[in-house]
């Protein structure tokens, strides 16, 4: 009986350790649902960053009308293993007909971080750190904070930075999305690329792979930013 209990305890511990991580240790493939496979987009990105992408790539279907507050500092896609390729792409998209899912900041501004991102010069709702072959279809990114405290404002809707001088963002597609900023923030832009890394250090490309290129933005609505 003791042996059976020990086996059961080990199995229960394994289940607890893997709960919330639908593909613990395995590259992600196939179609995932949010909510469903993952409760939130943030949880899906955590798994994607940790495990990378497998054969044929991965599609995240987000339920129409799904609304989510970004965590502190925004959503950060920084895939360090099994990175996307042309044959193994990543797609985040509205899963079916209906209202676009909304990824937004907290109305109080508590979703931002002060003095760390981009060397203290800005934060983003969504960061892409040297991310390749990724698509966003029919998802809205909204800055809700309308107060006057600069440090609580999100400067970017979507921001692309380098992972290193040899790893820029390439083959990024943004289709049918609305990015809503607050024009009172004189640093605000809806979609930007930066000659920096995620820590804010100026990072010039030293190879072709280090360049930001093949960025496609189509059918999007860019609202109320101070800068183009």
Beta strands, then each sheet from edge to edge (+ up, - down):
strand 1: 28-34
strand 2: 53-62
strand 3: 67-69
strand 4: 75-77
strand 5: 90-94
strand 6: 101-104
strand 7: 124-129
strand 8: 132-137
strand 9: 139-142
strand 10: 156-162
strand 11: 170-175
strand 12: 178-180
strand 13: 189-197
strand 14: 213-218
strand 15: 221-223
sheet 1: 1+ 2+ 5+ 8+ 11+ 14+
sheet 2: 3+ 6+ 9+ 12+ 15+
sheet 3: 4+ 7+ 10+ 13+
end
